[in-house]
């Protein structure tokens, strides 16, 4: 999925038609081959289907940020890895650094492939609830499931 924000566009999403810049972005996006890219793409598709609008992240390092009405979702995504536990701990740390808003309508999420679900569930559900962290699983078939907390 290619969004106007991915290309040379103004703040309202209107394309500027910058062929050189747009070609470079398209080349980069179409060349994606990491599992994290697959997870992010599947999750963005799911967000759109659920009525969310992906937006340019407030923090440059955020993987996915989306809004729906007054709600905001700030997400850290991970792909398949051989170090699931370590990468889950790193993902939680990255997400904690992005918790700059005290707004109750802002939630945070970890988005991981099925193979990493057990690792991210090691943080107790009551702690995740207190921190407003949701967990999402992206299956190998690119189906997204919100995990219960």
C-alpha positions as CSV (number, residue, x, y, z in Angstrom):
1,X,0.0,0.0,0.0
2,X,1.4,3.4,-1.0
3,X,0.0,6.4,0.9
4,X,0.2,10.0,-0.2
5,X,2.3,10.7,2.8
6,X,4.9,8.2,1.4
7,X,5.3,10.3,-1.7
8,X,6.0,14.0,-2.2
9,X,2.8,15.5,-0.8
10,X,1.7,18.6,1.1
11,X,0.3,18.4,4.6
12,X,-3.2,17.8,3.2
13,X,-2.1,14.7,1.3
14,X,-2.1,16.4,-2.2
15,X,0.6,15.0,-4.4
16,X,3.1,17.4,-5.8
17,X,4.1,15.1,-8.7
18,X,7.8,15.1,-8.1
19,X,8.8,12.3,-10.5
20,X,12.4,11.9,-9.2
21,X,11.5,11.8,-5.5
22,X,8.4,9.7,-6.1
23,X,10.4,7.1,-8.2
24,X,12.9,6.8,-5.4
25,X,10.2,6.2,-2.8
26,X,8.4,3.7,-5.0
27,X,11.7,1.8,-5.6
28,X,12.4,1.7,-1.9
29,X,8.8,0.6,-1.0
30,X,8.6,-2.1,-3.8
31,X,12.0,-3.5,-2.8
32,X,10.8,-4.3,0.7
33,X,11.7,-7.8,1.7
34,X,12.1,-7.8,5.5
35,X,9.5,-9.5,7.7
36,X,9.1,-6.3,9.7
37,X,8.0,-4.6,6.5
38,X,5.5,-7.4,5.9
39,X,4.1,-7.0,9.4
40,X,3.8,-3.2,9.0
41,X,2.1,-3.5,5.6
42,X,-0.4,-6.0,6.9
43,X,-1.1,-4.0,10.0
44,X,-1.6,-0.7,8.0
45,X,-4.1,-2.6,5.8
46,X,-5.9,-3.8,8.9
47,X,-6.0,-0.3,10.4
48,X,-7.6,1.1,7.3
49,X,-10.2,-1.7,7.3
50,X,-11.0,-0.8,11.0
51,X,-11.5,2.9,10.2
52,X,-8.1,4.1,11.3
53,X,-6.1,6.6,9.3
54,X,-2.4,6.1,9.3
55,X,-0.6,9.4,9.8
56,X,3.0,10.6,9.7
57,X,4.4,9.6,13.1
58,X,5.0,12.4,15.6
59,X,8.3,10.7,16.5
60,X,10.6,9.9,13.6
61,X,11.3,6.4,15.0
62,X,7.7,5.3,15.4
63,X,6.8,2.5,13.0
64,X,3.1,3.2,12.6
65,X,0.9,5.9,14.0
66,X,-2.8,6.2,13.3
67,X,-5.9,8.2,14.3
68,X,-9.6,7.4,14.5
69,X,-11.7,10.3,15.7
70,X,-10.0,11.5,18.9
71,X,-8.1,8.2,19.4
72,X,-4.4,7.9,18.5
73,X,-2.5,4.7,18.3
74,X,1.3,4.7,18.4
75,X,2.9,1.4,17.3
76,X,6.2,-0.4,17.4
77,X,6.4,-3.4,15.0
78,X,8.8,-6.3,14.8
79,X,9.3,-9.0,12.3
80,X,10.5,-12.6,12.6
81,X,13.7,-12.9,14.6
82,X,16.0,-15.5,16.1
83,X,16.1,-13.6,19.4
84,X,12.4,-13.2,20.2
85,X,12.7,-12.5,23.9
86,X,15.5,-9.9,23.5
87,X,13.7,-8.2,20.6
88,X,10.4,-8.1,22.6
89,X,12.3,-6.4,25.5
90,X,13.8,-3.9,23.0
91,X,10.4,-3.3,21.5
92,X,8.9,-2.5,24.9
93,X,11.8,-0.1,25.6
94,X,11.3,1.6,22.3
95,X,7.6,2.0,23.0
96,X,8.2,3.3,26.5
97,X,10.4,6.1,25.1
98,X,7.5,7.1,22.8
99,X,5.1,7.5,25.7
100,X,5.2,11.3,25.7
101,X,1.4,12.0,25.8
102,X,-0.7,11.7,28.9
103,X,-3.9,11.9,26.9
104,X,-6.1,9.0,27.8
105,X,-7.2,8.6,24.1
106,X,-3.6,7.8,23.1
107,X,-2.8,4.1,23.2
108,X,0.4,2.2,22.3
109,X,0.8,-1.1,20.6
110,X,3.3,-3.8,19.8
111,X,2.7,-5.5,16.5
112,X,4.5,-8.8,16.1
113,X,4.4,-11.9,14.0
114,X,2.8,-15.1,15.4
115,X,6.2,-16.5,16.4
116,X,6.8,-13.6,18.8
117,X,3.5,-13.6,20.6
118,X,4.7,-15.6,23.7
119,X,7.7,-13.3,24.1
120,X,5.6,-10.0,24.1
121,X,3.0,-11.6,26.4
122,X,5.7,-12.1,29.1
123,X,4.9,-8.6,30.3
124,X,1.9,-9.2,32.6
125,X,-1.5,-8.1,31.2
126,X,-2.2,-5.8,34.2
127,X,1.0,-3.9,33.5
128,X,0.1,-3.5,29.8
129,X,-3.3,-2.3,30.8
130,X,-1.8,0.4,33.1
131,X,0.5,1.6,30.3
132,X,-2.3,1.5,27.7
133,X,-0.3,-1.0,25.6
134,X,-2.2,-3.3,23.2
135,X,-0.7,-6.3,21.4
136,X,-1.4,-7.3,17.8
137,X,-0.4,-10.5,16.1
138,X,0.2,-10.7,12.3
139,X,-0.1,-14.2,11.1
140,X,2.0,-15.7,8.3
141,X,-1.0,-15.2,6.1
142,X,-1.1,-11.5,7.0
143,X,-4.2,-11.7,9.2
144,X,-4.2,-9.3,12.1
145,X,-5.5,-10.3,15.6
146,X,-5.7,-8.0,18.6
147,X,-4.6,-10.1,21.6
148,X,-6.6,-9.9,24.8
149,X,-5.0,-8.2,27.8
